[in-house]
């Protein structure tokens, strides 16, 4: 089937097959690369937000809380600003007020929280159990579906690392009165030192990030298809201009020479009209044109030599034919009798004289 097509059509078909294969393989590889890049981007954003939260929490517990404790008695006055989790949540709310980070969600998921808004769900409880069972694990990240939406999460363990935390979350009978008055005695107690009580987790909606990756993929494929169409048109034009058009006179001349009725003069005229321009080129087609030109000239010269030899052979054949005919006449009985009669006549004339 391919051999039946013209040269330009063959190039177009082969390049199209190469393009389809290339766009398929390249699109698949780029899709995976963009998905990986989107994943890395979400993970980087989550880690950045997590570092910010931890920095605020550390600053609150190490610097702010001791200063405020000197000014107010925690037994009688509850000051939310001294609680690291509350400070981190409020700073994060201000952080997500910026439209660039509005899609980030932070949760301090705890198995036994003081604030029931921090209650870990079943999925988050499994993360906490894994952190508890593997103390070398410092972070977990993956995807989860929630309310029909796919979320990327990055989580870190939340452990009781300071004995001061047990003042409020150890025995409720020993907790500050202001704390008990605000949260009661039912939740958020019984924690132990070095216990993994929960996880800090950042959620990022993945749909928008992956949608941007798909847009980038579509843009790449569109640009690639546009470039390919331009390449195909350019190759077809150059192929016709630089290859097919110069080859047509050669093909026509070869077809003409193959006829038995063509004369050497006609062949030379065609050679001068079709090959002269091609033979002046310096590329491979020019070399082919010069070889073809030489071949045509040799064919014409040989044809002329053959014609001359044929003409000479015809003359020699005619001469031989005449000699043969004369010999046949001379050897015939009639001619012998004529010769004998003529001889007798000449002899009689000689005797009479």
TIKOLLO-144955 format. One record per atom (N, C-alpha, C, O): residue in one letter; x, y, z. Coordinates in steps of 0.1 Angstrom, whole numbers, plus 5000, padded with zeros to 4 digits. Layout:
REM TIKOLLO-144955
AXYZ/...
REM end
This chain:
REM TIKOLLO-144955
X500849885000/X500050005000/X500950135000/X500650224993/X501950125008/X502850245009/X503550264995/X503750384991/X503950154989/X504650174976/X503750234965/X504350284955/X502450224966/X501550284956/X501450434958/X500950504948/X501850494969/X501650634971/X502850704965/X503850654962/X502550834962/X503650924957/X504650954969/X504350924980/X505751004965/X506851024974/X506451124985/X506751094997/X505851234982/X505351324992/X504351265002/X504351285014/X503451184996/X502451115005/X503051015014/X502651005025/X504150945009/X504850855017/X505450925029/X505350875041/X506151035026/X506751115037/X505751165047/X505951155059/X504651215042/X503551265051/X503051155060/X502851175072/X502751035054/X502250925062/X503250875072/X502850855084/X504450855068/X505450815078/X505750915089/X505850875101/X505751045086/X505951145096/X504751145105/X504851175117/X503551125099/X502351125108/X502351005118/X501951025129/X502750895113/X502850775122/X503950805133/X503750775145/X505050865129/X506050905139/X505551005149/X505750995161/X504751095144/X504151205153/X503151145162/X503251175174/X502351055157/X501350995166/X501950915177/X501650915189/X502950835173/X503750755183/X504450845193/X504450825205/X505150955188/X505851045196/X504951125206/X505251135217/X503851165200/X502851245209/X502251155220/X501951205231/X502051025216/X501550935226/X502550915237/X502150925249/X503750875233/X504750845243/X505150975251/X505250975263/X505351085244/X505751205250/X504651265259/X504851315270/X503351255254/X502251295263/X502051215275/X501851275286/X502351085274/X502251005286/X503351035296/X503051055308/X504551045291/X505651085299/X505551225306/X505751245317/X505051315297/X504851455303/X503751455313/X503751525323/X502651375311/X501551365320/X502051325334/X501751375344/X502851215333/X503451165346/X504351265353/X504351285365/X505151335344/X506051435350/X505251555356/X505651605366/X504151595349/X503351705355/X502651665367/X502551745377/X502151535368/X501551495380/X502551485391/X502251525403/X503751445388/X504751435399/X505151585403/X505351605415/X505251675393/X505551815397/X504351875405/X504651945415/X503151835402/X502051885410/X502051835424/X501751905434/X502451705425/X502551645438/X503651705446/X503451735458/X504751735440/X505851805447/X505451945451/X505851985462/X504752005442/X504252145446/X503352145458/X503452225467/X502352055458/X501452045469/X502252005482/X501952055493/X503151915481/X503951875493/X504751995498/X504852015510/X505352065489/X506152185493/X505252285500/X505652345510/X504052315494/X503152405501/X502752365514/X502652435524/X502452235515/X502052175528/X503152185539/X502952225550/X504452155534/X505552155543/X505852305548/X506152325559/X505652395538/X505952535542/X504852585553/X505252645562/X503652545550/X502652585560/X502852515574/X502652575584/X503352395573/X503552315585/X504752385593/X504652395605/X505752415586/X506952485593/X506452615599/X506952655610/X505652685592/X505152815597/X504352795610/X504452865620/X503452685610/X502652655622/X503552615634/X503352665645/X504552535631/X505452485642/X506252605647/X506552605659/X506652695638/X507452815643/X506552895652/X507052945662/X505352925648/X504453005657/X504152935670/X504152995681/X503952795669/X503652725682/X504852725691/X504752745703/X506052705685/X507252715694/X507552855700/X507852865711/X507252955692/X507453095697/X506453125708/X506753185718/X505153075706/X504153095716/X504453025729/X504353085740/X504852895729/X505152825741/X506452865748/X506552855760/X507452905740/X508752935746/X508953075750/X509653105759/X508253165743/X508453315745/X507253385750/X507353465760/X506153365744/X504953435748/X504353385761/X504053465770/X504153255762/X503453205774/X504153235787/X503553285796/X505553225788/X506253265800/X506053405804/X505953445816/X506053495794/X505853635797/X504453665802/X504253745812/X503453605796/X502053635800/X501853575814/X501053625821/X502453455816/X502253395829/X502753485841/X502153475852/X503753555838/X504253655848/X503253765851/X503253825862/X502453795841/X501553905842/X500153865848/X499453945854/X499753735845/X498453695849/X498553555855/X499353475850/X497753525865/X497753395872/X496953295863/X495753315862/X497553185858/X496753095850/X495753025857/X494752965851/X495853025871/X494852955879/X493453025879/X492452965880/X493553155878/X492353235878/X491953295865/X490753325862/X492953315856/X492653375843/X493153285832/X494253245831/X492153255823/X492553175811/X492853275799/X492053355795/X494053265794/X494453345783/X494753255771/X495753185770/X493853255761/X494053175749/X495353195742/X495853095736/X495853315742/X497053345734/X498253265739/X499353255733/X498153205751/X499353125757/X499252985752/X500252905754/X498152945746/X497952805741/X498552795727/X498052865718/X499552715725/X500252705712/X499352665701/X499452725690/X498452575703/X497552525692/X496552635688/X496352655676/X496052715698/X495152825695/X495952935687/X495452985677/X497152965692/X497953065685/X498253025670/X498153105661/X498652905669/X498952855655/X497652855646/X497852885634/X496552815652/X495352815643/X494952955639/X494552985627/X495053055648/X494753195644/X495653255634/X495253325625/X496953225636/X497953265626/X497653205613/X497753265602/X497353075613/X497053005600/X495853065593/X495753075581/X494853105601/X493653165595/X493953305589/X493453335578/X494853375595/X495353505588/X496153465576/X496153545566/X496953365577/X497753325565/X496953285553/X497253325542/X495853205556/X494953165545/X494053275540/X493253255530/X494053395546/X493253505541/X493853555528/X493153615520/X495153525526/X495753555513/X495153465503/X495153345505/X494753515491/X494153425481/X495053315476/X494553215471/X496353335477/X497353235472/X497253115480/X497653005476/X496853125493/X496853005502/X495452985508/X495352915518/X494453035501/X493053015506/X492552875506/X491652835513/X493252795497/X492752655496/X493352565507/X493052445507/X494352615515/X494952525525/X494052515537/X493352605541/X494052395542/X493252365555/X494152295565/X494952205562/X494052345577/X494952295588/X494052235599/X493052295603/X494452115604/X493752055615/X494751995624/X495651925620/X494552015637/X495251945647/X494351835652/X493651855662/X494551715646/X493651605649/X494151525661/X495351485661/X493351515671/X493751455684/X492751345688/X491551365685/X493251235693/X492351125697/X491551165709/X490351135710/X492051245718/X491351285730/X491551435732/X492351475740/X490851515724/X491151665724/X490351735735/X489351695740/X490951855738/X490151935747/X489052005740/X487952015745/X489352055728/X488352115719/X487852005710/X488651955702/X486551975710/X485951875702/X486151895687/X485951805679/X486352025683/X486652055669/X487951985664/X488051965652/X488751945673/X490051885670/X489951735670/X490951665669/X488751675672/X488551535672/X489051465659/X488551505649/X489851375660/X490351305648/X489251205643/X488651135651/X489151205630/X488151115624/X488850975622/X490050955626/X488150885616/X488750745615/X490050745607/X490950675610/X490050815596/X491250825587/X492450885595/X493550825594/X492150995602/X493251055609/X493650975621/X494850975625/X492750895627/X493150805638/X494150705633/X495050665641/X493950655621/X494850555615/X496250615613/X497250545616/X496350735609/X497650805608/X498350815622/X499550795623/X497550855632/X498050865645/X498550735650/X499650725656/X497850625648/X498250495652/X499550455645/X500450385651/X499750495633/X500950455626/X502150535631/X503250485633/X501950665634/X502950745641/X503350685654/X504550685658/X502350635662/X502650575675/X503350445674/X504250415682/X503050365664/X503750235662/X505150245656/X505950165659/X505350355649/X506650375643/X507150515646/X506850615640/X507950525657/X508450655662/X509450715653/X509750835654/X510050635643/X511050695634/X510350765622/X510950845615/X509050755621/X508250815610/X507950955614/X507350985624/X508451045606/X508351195609/X507251265600/X506751375604/X506851205590/X505851265581/X505151155573/X505651055569/X503851185569/X503151105560/X502351195551/X501851305554/X502351155538/X501651235528/X501051145517/X501651045514/X499851175513/X499151095503/X497851165499/X497751285502/X496951095494/X495651145490/X494551085498/X494650965502/X493451155500/X492251105506/X491051175500/X491151285496/X489951095500/X488751155495/X487851195507/X487651115516/X487351315506/X486451365516/X485351455510/X485651545503/X484151415513/X482951485507/X483051495492/X482651595486/X483451385486/X483551385471/X484651455465/X484651475453/X485551505473/X486751585468/X488051515472/X488151455483/X488951505462/X490251445465/X491151555471/X491351665466/X491751515483/X492551605490/X493951545492/X494151425494/X494951625490/X496351585493/X496651625508/X496251745512/X497251545515/X497551575529/X499051545532/X499651465526/X499551625541/X500851605547/X500651615562/X500151715567/X501151515569/X500951505584/X502151485591/X503151415586/X502251535603/X503351515612/X502851465626/X501751505630/X503551395633/X503051345646/X503051465656/X503851555656/X502051455665/X501951555676/X502051475689/X501151395693/X503251495696/X503551415708/X503651515720/X503951635718/X503451465732/X503651535744/X505151535748/X505651425752/X505851635745/X507351645747/X507751725759/X508951725763/X506851795765/X507151885776/X506251855788/X505051845786/X506851845800/X506051815812/X505051925815/X503951905821/X505252045810/X504352155812/X502952135806/X501952185810/X502952055795/X501652025788/X500751945798/X499551955797/X501351865807/X500551775815/X499951855827/X499051805833/X500351985829/X499652065839/X498252085835/X497352095844/X497952095822/X496552125818/X495851995813/X494651985813/X496651895808/X496151775802/X496451645809/X496151545803/X496951655821/X497151535829/X495951495837/X494951455832/X496051515850/X494951495859/X494051615859/X494551725862/X492751605857/X491851715857/X491751785870/X491451905871/X491951705881/X491951765894/X493051865897/X493051945906/X494151845889/X495351925891/X495452035880/X496452115880/X494552045871/X494552135860/X494152275866/X493452285876/X494652385859/X494352515863/X492752535863/X492152485854/X492352615873/X490852635874/X490352705862/X489152675857/X491052795856/X490652865845/X490452775833/X489552795825/X491352675832/X491252575821/X490052485822/X489352465813/X489852445835/X488652355838/X487352425835/X486452375830/X487352555839/X486152635837/X485852655822/X484652655818/X486852665814/X486652685799/X486352555792/X485552555783/X486952445796/X486752325788/X486152205796/X485852105790/X485952215809/X485352115816/X486352005820/X487552025819/X485851895825/X486751785830/X486551655822/X487051555827/X485851665811/X485551535804/X486551505793/X486851385790/X487151605786/X487951585774/X489251655776/X489451755782/X490251585769/X491551645769/X492451615781/X493351695784/X492151515788/X492951485800/X493451335799/X493051255790/X494451305808/X494951175808/X496151155798/X496551045795/X496651265793/X497851255784/X499051215792/X499151235804/X499951155784/X501251105791/X502451165783/X502351195771/X503551175790/X504751225785/X505251135773/X505251015775/X505651195762/X506151125750/X505051045743/X505450965734/X503851065746/X502750995740/X502351065727/X502251195727/X502150995716/X501651055704/X500151065705/X499350965704/X499651185708/X498251215710/X497451255698/X496251245698/X498151285687/X497451335675/X498451355664/X499551315664/X497951435654/X498751465643/X498451605638/X497251645638/X499451675633/X499151805627/X499151775612/X499951705606/X498051815606/X497851775592/X497351895583/X496551975588/X497951905572/X497552005562/X496851945550/X497451845544/X495751995547/X494951945535/X495052045524/X494852165526/X495251995512/X495252075500/X494352015489/X494551905485/X493352085485/X492452035474/X493352005461/X494052095456/X493251875457/X494151835445/X493551865432/X494251865422/X492251885431/X491551905418/X492052025411/X492352015399/X492252135417/X492752255411/X494152235406/X494552285395/X495052175414/X496452155410/X496552065398/X497252095389/X495751955399/X495851865387/X495151925375/X495551885364/X494152005377/X493552075365/X494552165359/X494652175346/X495352235367/X496452315361/X497452235353/X497952275343/X497752115359/X498652025352/X498151975339/X498851965329/X496751945338/X496151905326/X496152015316/X496351995304/X495952145321/X495952255312/X497352275305/X497452295293/X498352255314/X499752265309/X500052155298/X500652175288/X499452035301/X499651915292/X498951945278/X499451925268/X497752005279/X496952035267/X497652145259/X497752145247/X498252245266/X498952355260/X500152295253/X500452335241/X500952205259/X502052145253/X501752065241/X502352085230/X500651985241/X500251905230/X499851995218/X500151965207/X499052105222/X498652195211/X499852265204/X499852275192/X500752305212/X501952365206/X502752265198/X503252295187/X502852145203/X503552035196/X502852005183/X503551985172/X501551995183/X500751965171/X500952085161/X501052055149/X500952205166/X501152325157/X502552315150/X502652345138/X503552285158/X504852275153/X504952165143/X505652175132/X504352055146/X504351935137/X503751975124/X504251935113/X502552035124/X501852075112/X502752165103/X502852155091/X503452265110/X504352355103/X505452275097/X505952305085/X506052175104/X507152095099/X506652015087/X507351995077/X505451955088/X504951875077/X504851955064/X505251915053/X504252075066/X504052165054/X505452205048/X505552205036/X506352235057/X507652275053/X508352165045/X508952185035/X508352045051/X508951925045/X508351895031/X509051865022/X507051905031/X506351875018/X506751975007/X507051944996/X506852105012/X507152205002/X508652184997/X508952194985/X509552165007/X510952145003/X511152024995/X511952014986/X510351914999/X510551794991/X510051814977/X510751764968/X508951884975/X508551904961/X509451994953/X509751974942/X509952104961/X510752204954/X512152154951/X512752184940/X512752084961/X514152044960/X514451904955/X515551874950/X513351814955/X513651674952/X512651634940/X513151584930/X511351644943/X510451584933/X510451664920/X510551594909/X510451794920/X510451874908/X511651844900/X511551824888/X512951844906/X514051804898/X514051664892/X514651644882/X513451574899/X513351434895/X512451414883/X512651324875/X511451504882/X510451484871/X511151484857/X510851394849/X511951584854/X512651584841/X513451454838/X513451404827/X514051404848/X514851284847/X513951164843/X514251084834/X512751154850/X511851054848/X511251064834/X511150964827/X510851184830/X510351204817/X511351174806/X511051114796/X512551214808/X513651184798/X513851034797/X514050984786/X513950964809/X514150824809/X512950754801/X513250654794/X511750804804/X510650744797/X510650764782/X510250674774/X511150884778/X511250914764/X512250834757/X512050774746/X513450824763/X514550744758/X514150594756/X514650524747/X513250544765/X512850404765/X512050374753/X511850254749/X511550474746/X510750444734/X511650424722/X512750474721/X511250334713/X512050294702/X512050404691/X512950404683/X511050494691/X510850594681/X511650714683/X511650804674/X512250734695/X512850864698/X514250864690/X514950764689/X514550984685/X515751004678/X516851064687/X516551114698/X518051054683/X519151104691/X519051254692/X519351314703/X518551324681/X518451474682/X517351514692/X517551604700/X516251434692/X515151464701/X515651434716/X515351514725/X516451334718/X516951294731/X517851404736/X517851444748/X518751454727/X519651564731/X518851694735/X519251764744/X517851724727/X517051844730/X516351824744/X516351924752/X515851714747/X515251684760/X516251694771/X515951744782/X517451644768/X518551644778/X518951784781/X519151824793/X519051874771/X519452014773/X518352084781/X518652174789/X517052054778/X515952124785/X515752084799/X515452164808/X515951954802/X515551904815/X516751884825/X516451894837/X517951854820/X519051824829/X520051934831/X520851924840/X520052034822/X521052134823/X520952204837/X522052234843/X519752244841/X519652314853/X519952234865/X520652274875/X519552104865/X519852014876/X521351984877/X521851974888/X522051974865/X523451934865/X524252044871/X525452014875/X523752164872/X524552274878/X524452284893/X525252354900/X523652194899/X523552194914/X524752124920/X525352034913/X525052154932/X526252104939/X525851984948/X526751934955/X524651954950/X524251854959/X524151714952/X524651704941/X523551624959/X523551484954/X522651474941/X523051404932/X521551554941/X520751554929/X521551614917/X521351564906/X522351714919/X523151764909/X524151664904/X524351654891/X524751584913/X525651474909/X524851374901/X525351324891/X523651334905/X522851244898/X522551294884/X522551224874/X522251424884/X521851484871/X523051484861/X522851454849/X524251504866/X525451504857/X525651354852/X526051334841/X525451264861/X525651124857/X524651084847/X524951014837/X523351124849/X522251094840/X522551164827/X522251114816/X523051294827/X523351364815/X524451294807/X524251284795/X525451244814/X526551174807/X525951044801/X526351004790/X525050984808/X524550854803/X523650884791/X523750804781/X522950984791/X522051024779/X522951054767/X522651004756/X524051124769/X524951154758/X525651034753/X525751014741/X526050944762/X526650814757/X525650734749/X526050674739/X524350734754/X523350654747/X523150714733/X523050644723/X523150854732/X522950914719/X524150894710/X523950864698/X525350904715/X526550874707/X526550734702/X526850704691/X526250644711/X526150504707/X525150474696/X525250394687/X523950544698/X522950524688/X523350584675/X523050524664/X524050694675/X524550754662/X525550654656/X525550634644/X526450604664/X527450514659/X526750384653/X527150334643/X525750344660/X525050224656/X524350254643/X524350164634/X523750374642/X523150404629/X524050414617/X523850364606/X525250474620/X526250484610/X526750344606/X526950314594/X527050254616/X527450124613/X526350044605/X526649964596/X525150064609/X524050004602/X523950044588/X523649964579/X524150174585/X524050224572/X525250164563/X525050124552/X526450164569/X527550104562/X527349954560/X527649904549/X526749894569/X526449744567/X525449724556/X525549634548/X524449824555/X523549804545/X524149824531/X523849754521/X525149924530/X525849944517/X526649824513/X526649774502/X527349764523/X528149644521/X527249524517/X527549454508/X526149514523/X525149414520/X524649424505/X524549334498/X524349554502/X523849584488/X524949544478/X524649484468/X526249584481/X527349544471/X527449394470/X527649344459/X527449334481/X527549184481/X526449124473/X526549024466/X525249184475/X524049134467/X524249144452/X523949054445/X524849264448/X525049284434/X526049184428/X525849124418/X527149174436/X528249074431/X527648934430/X527948864421/X526848904440/X526248764440/X525348754428/X525348644421/X524548854425/X523648844414/X524348834400/X524048764391/X525448914400/X526248914387/X526848774385/X526948724374/X527348714397/X527948584396/X526948484391/X527248394384/X525748494396/X524748404392/X524348414377/X524148314370/X524448534373/X524148554358/X525248504350/X525048444339/X526448524355/X527648474347/X527748324347/X528248274337/X527248264357/X527248114357/X526048054350/X526047924349/X525148124346/X523948064340/X524248014326/X525148064320/X523547914321/X523647854308/X523447964297/X524147964287/X522448044299/X522148144289/X523348234287/X523648264276/X523948284298/X525048374297/X526248304291/X527048364284/X526448174294/X527548094288/X527348084273/X528348104266/X526148064269/X525848054255/X526148184248/X526748194237/X525748294255/X525948424249/X527448454248/X527948504238/X528148414258/X529648434257/X530248344246/X531148394239/X529748224244/X530248134234/X529948194220/X530748194211/X528748234218/X528348294206/X529148424202/X529648444191/X529348504213/X530148624211/X531548594207/X532248654199/X532148484213/X533448444210/X533548394196/X534548424189/X532548314191/X532648264177/X532548374167/X533148374157/X531748474170/X531548594162/X532848664161/X533248704150/X533548684172/X534848754171/X535848674163/X536648734156/X535848534165/X536748454157/X536448454142/X537448464134/X535248454139/X534848464124/X535348584118/X535848594107/X535148694125/X535548824120/X537048834118/X537548894109/X537748764127/X539248764126/X539648684114/X540648724108/X539048564111/X539448484100/X539048554087/X539848544077/X537948624086/X537548684074/X538448804071/X538648844059/X538948864081/X539848984078/X541148934074/X542049014071/
REM end
